[in-house]
């Protein structure tokens, strides 16, 4: 497997209905700089906050108002000074209005006529607040988001929900981000490589936390770690702590590693009916083995659309000692997720073993719902021998398996030449 290197990206301080199960909106919050810099007696620092609003999944919602409040005061949980004098600059889509209530750092957004519906998979709405004067107290403030929403297809009256997005404040020059794993999907029993950026003041400590029961590692002096042994899907947390107290972090980053063949541990298991440890894939999408006769330098490219979260597993085998082939999977998540696409590839050099049932190397790709998945396989080089009747033997087989984590197929998307 050869995944692409993730691009540098800002920390996503996500809040709200992140999986679409609560009947609400989801919010992706970013700051510039990341994190915000608190002011000093000598220097006043300003920053910007961007909020992207979307419907993660589920039925469409109508929204009558969105309110964004930045706390003002002189404590570590406030963002602006109590007496702030700078004019906050606002940016918002033309389909909405955004007004400030009496210079209180509370902003109310309202949709223009015909633009009050949020549908799952639709592009996010983006609101920006810049020239924010940051107070002089390090800590973590909260952006309060108040939404008034209701079902788009029902007569139910809209209701209000309040969410809070953390806004860390750090010294100027503080740099802490881009926490990621080299491969988002690994095999059980392996040690994923974790990397991040960290330029911190002298007294700060950085701790890596994972697993249950909790494992903790002091990683203050390094920016990578590869000694964590994983057997199940694992969430890694990276904490930057100003006082060295692991329970008082200034900023927390997280990343997830998915294990394609997890170990199952059950301390207490009660079964009262039929139980399926691993459900069979539905009979839709590219689920049967894809076996094809290939010619030299003739690539095949198929495109699919994921209707739910899932795992796509692929194998490739050559059936001739002179055949060399590759299988690649490119996953492009929906643009609303703000996550870059990732590419994985395996190759197979012919060994002369003509047993098509012998397993080959496996490629596992994590596929978020709504992603576009491009699968390519290519016979790189082959000198095929013809039989007496002029026919040529099959030299390559490719197999794809789709394991959904919800209800949905990996649907084939017809494209020219596919």
N, C-alpha and C positions, 0 to 999 in steps of 0.2 A: 504494500500500500504506500502511495506517495502523495499525501495531501498537500495542498497548497499552503503557503504561509499566510496566516490571517493578516489582514491589513490593520494598521494602527487605527484605532477608533476611540471616540470619547466614551467615558463610563456612562452607561445607561441606568439612570435612577428610576426604574420602572415602578409604577404604582397603579392602583385601580383594579379593574376586572381583567386580569392578565390572561385568563383562559376562556373567557366568554361564558362562564357558568353562573355568574351573579346577575346577569341582565343589566350590566353597566358598561361604561367606557373604560378604555385603558389609556395610560399616559406614559410617554417616554420623555424623560426630563434630562437635559444636558446643560452643562455650565461651561463658560469660557471666561477666564481660564478654568482648568480642571485640576484640583478644586478651586473655588474662589479664594482670593487672597484678602485676608483681613487688613484693615488700615493700621497705621502706626501714628505716633505723635508727629513724625516727620513727613509721612506720605499717606495721602488718601488714595485708596485703591477702589477701582470700579470693576464691574463684571457684567456678564450677560447670562440670561437663562432662557433656554428654548424649550418649549413644551409641544410635543407632537401628540395629537389626540386621534384615536381610532377605535373601531369596534374589533376586538380580537377574534371573536367567533360567535356563532349563534344568529338569532333573528335580528333584523334591523331595529334600530332605536331612533326615536325622535328626541331632540334636545332643544329645550327652550332657552336655557342660559348656562354659561360656564363662568365661574368666578375664580380669580386667582389673587391670593392675598400673600404679600411678603411682610413678615413681622418686623416691626420697628421698635427699637429699644436698645438698652445698653447691657445686654447679657449675652452669654454664649449661644443661647437658643434664638436670639434675634438676628436678623440679617442686616437691616438698615439701621443707622444711628437714629436715636429717638428724634433728634433734630436734623433731618436730612434735607439738603437744599438743592440737590441736583435733580434736573428734570429727567424722568425715566422715559426713554425712547421706546415706542411700541411698534411692532410689526405683526401683521395678521393678514389672513387671506381676504380677498375682495368680496367673498361671499358672506363674510361676517363683519360685524362692527365690534370695536373694543374701546371702552371708555373707562377712565379712572374716576372713582368716587371721592370727590373733594380732596384730592391730593393725599389720600390715606394709604397709598400703595396697595389698594384693592381695585382690581380691574374686572369689569363685567363684559363678557362677550355674548353677543346675540346674533342668531342667524338671520340673514336677509331672506326674503320670501322665496320659498322653494328650495332652501339649502339647509333644512333642519334635520335631515335623516343621515344616520351613520349606518353603513352596511359593512358587514364583515368582508375583508379583502379589498375594500376601497382605499385609495390613498389617504394618508393622514392629513389632518389640518394642522398647520404649524403656527404657533404664536411665539413671538420673541419679545423679551424685555431686556433692554441694554441700558448702559450708563447707570447701573445700579450701584449706589455708594455702599460699600461694605463697612460695617462697624469694626471696632478695634478689639473685639473679643473672640479669640479662637474657640472653635466648637462646631456644633452642627445646628443650623437653623432648619426650619421646615417651610416649604411652600404649601399653603393650604389650597386645595382645589375643591370647589363645590359645584357639583353638576346637578341639573334638573332634567331628568330623562324619563321616558316611558316607552312601552312597546309601540312600534310603528303601525301594527295591524290591529290594534285593540283600542277600545274607547276608554281604557284605564287612564285616570288622571296622572300626570307626571309626578314623580316624587324626587326628593333631594337626597343626595349622598355626599359625604365629605371624605376626601383622601388627603394624605400628607406625603410629600416627597422630600427626602432629606437633602439639605444643601450644605455640605461641609465647607468650613472656612479654615484656611491654612496659611502659614507664612509665605511670603513671596519667594518664588524659586522652588517651592514644594512640587514634586512631580511624582505621581503615583497612579499607574493605570496600565492599560493593555494587558490585562491578566487573561491568559489563554493557554490551552493545551495544544501541542503540535498536532495531535489527532483527536477529533471529537469522539471517535469510536475505537475502542480497543478490545482485545481479547482478555478474558478472565485470567488473573494471575500475572498480568504484566504491570509495568511501572510507567505510567504516562509521564511525558516531559511537560512540565509547567513552566511558563515564563511570564515576566512582567517588567514594568519600568518602575524604578524607585530612586528618587533623589530627595533625601529627607534631612531635616536638621539633626544635629548631633545626638540629642537625647531621645530620639524616636526609636521605637522597636517595631519590627514587622514579624507577624506570626502567621503561619499557615495552619489551617484547621480543617479536618475532614473526618469522615467515618463515624460510626456508632458502635461501641462507645467512642467518645471523641479522642482523636489523636491530634497532638499539637507539636509544631516544629518552629523554633526560632530561626527565621531566614533573613535577619536584619542585614547581614553582610553579603548576601547573594541576590541574584535576580532570576534564578531558575532552580528547579528542584525535580528530581526524578527517582526518589526512593520510596514513594507511596505505592504500596501493593494493593491493587484493586481487584475485587471479585464481583462487585455489583455496581450498578449505576451510582456514581459518587459526585456529590457537590463539594467543591473545594472553596474555602473562604480565606481571603487574605486581608489581614487587619493591620492598619498603620496606627500605632498607639503613641501619643505624645509623651506620656509619663512612664511608658514601659508596662503599664497595667493592661493586660490582655482584655479585660472586661470594660475598658474605657477607650475604645477606638475612635479616632477622628474620622477615618474613612474605611469602608469595607468594600472589597471587590469579591465577586463570585464567578466561578466557571464550573461547567458540568462535564463530566466524562461519562459516556454511555458504554456499557459493557455488552458486547453482542451475544455472549453466551454466559450469563451471570450464574453464580452459584446461588442456590436457594437454601436459606436457613430458616427453619421454623422451630421456635422454642415451644409454641403451643398452637396446634392446628385442629380446629373443630370443623368437620365436614358434615352437613346435614342433607346434602342432595348431590346430584351429578356435578362433578368437578372436572374442568379441563385445565390442566397446567399450562398448556400452550395451544390456543385455538388454531385450527387449520385456516389457512388463508382462503378468502372467498374466491369463487371461480370467475373473477373478472380481472382485467389488467394483465400485465405480462407475467403470469404466474407459472405457466408451463415452461419446461426447458425450451430454450430457443436454440435449435440446432440448425446450422446452415452450412452449405458448401461454399468455401471461400476460394477466391483466386488471388494471385499475387497482386499486392498494392491496390486492393479493392476494399476500401473502408465501408462499413455499414454504420448508419447513424439513425437512432430512434429517439423520439421525444415523448415524454409522459408528463402528466399533471397529477400531483398528489392531492387526493380528496380528504386525507386525514394524515396525522402524524404516523410515521412508520419507519421500518428499516428495510432497505433494499440490499439484498445479498447477491453477489455475482461470482461466477467461476468461469474460467476459460481453460480449455485443454487442446493441445495439438496432438494429432494422431499420426504424425510422421516425423521421423528424425530430422528432416530438413525444414520443418515448419517452425516459424517464430511468430508469435502473435501477442496482441495487447488488448486489454479491456479497460475502458475508462468510464467513469461516472461523474458527471458534473451536476451539482445540486445548486440551483439558484432560488433562494427563499423569496417570498413576496417582498416587494420594496418597502412595505409598511413596517417590516420587522427591524429594519436598520442593521441587519446582519449580512456580512458578505457571503458570496457563494463559496463552495469548496469543491475541489477536484481530487479524485482518488484514481489510481491506476495500478493494475497488476499486469505482468507480462509472463509469457510462458515460452520457453525454448524447447523444441521437440527433443524428446528423449528416445524416440523409437518405440516407446511402449504403446501398443495399439489397443489397450484395454480402455474403452470409453467410460467404464463404470468406476475406474480408479479416481478418487477425489484429487482435485488440484488445489492450488492456492485460492483462498477466498477473499473477496473484497466486500466490506460492509460499509454502507453509507447511511448516515442518519438523515432522514427526510422530513422537514417540518411541513405541516399542512399548507397547501397552496403553492408549494414549490414547483418549479419546472425542472424536470430531470432529463438530462441528455445522456444517452448511453451510446458509446461507440466501441466497436471491435474491429480489429484490423489485422490482417495477415501480412506481417512486415516483409517476409521473404519466404519463398517456397519453390523448390524444384520438384514438381510433381511428375510421377511416372505414370504413363498410360498403360492400361491393360491391353491384352491382345485384341479386344473388340473396340479399342479406341477410347473407352471410358476412363475417367479418372476418379480416384477414391476421395472420400471426404477427408479433410485434413484438420478441421477445427470444429469444436463444439463450444457453445456458450450457453450458460444456464443463469436465469434470473429468478429470484424468489422474493416476493413482497410479503412482509409481515406487518399488517396494520396495527396501530395502537388505538384505533377507534373504528368507526364504521365508515368505510370509504375505500375506493379502489385506487390503484395507480393507473390512471386512464391513458390509453395511447392517444397521442396527438398527431394526426396525419400531417406530414410535411413533404415538400417536393423531394423525391428521391428516396423516401424512407420506406 
